[in-house]
Amino acid sequence: MKEAFKELTTKPEPLFAIGFMLFPLLALICAALGLWMIITGQVIGGIIVLFTITQAFALGAFWAINRRSRLLSEE
């Protein structure tokens, strides 16, 4: 499993898919879920979803984009 993850982070194509497509979409879905939870009365759970899970996906997208740009600049 470690070798597969290592190989995934050394190629720019998977990082493009993760950074520009997958993680931003998951962050958007989690943000909508968190807002829906707050609107429906589950305030604590909604805040937790908004401030932890959504931010984790957003930071993961920034990491993948930066990693991809570093890989492309080395080539």
C-alpha positions, 0 to 999 in steps of 0.5 A, a space after each residue: 500500500 505504501 508503494 502504491 501511494 508513493 507511486 501515486 504522489 510521484 506522477 503529475 497526472 494522478 495529482 491533477 485528478 486529486 487536486 483539481 477534481 476529486 478533493 474540491 468536489 468532496 470539499 464542496 459536498 461536505 460544505 453543503 452537508 455541513 450547511 444542511 446540518 446547521 439549517 436543520 438544527 444539528 448545529 454542533 455536527 454541522 460545525 464539525 463537518 464544516 471546520 474539520 472534514 471540509 477543511 481537510 479536503 481543501 488542504 488536501 487539494 492545495 497539497 496535491 496542486 503544490 506537489 504537482 507544480 513542484 514535480 512539473 518544475 523539476 522536469 
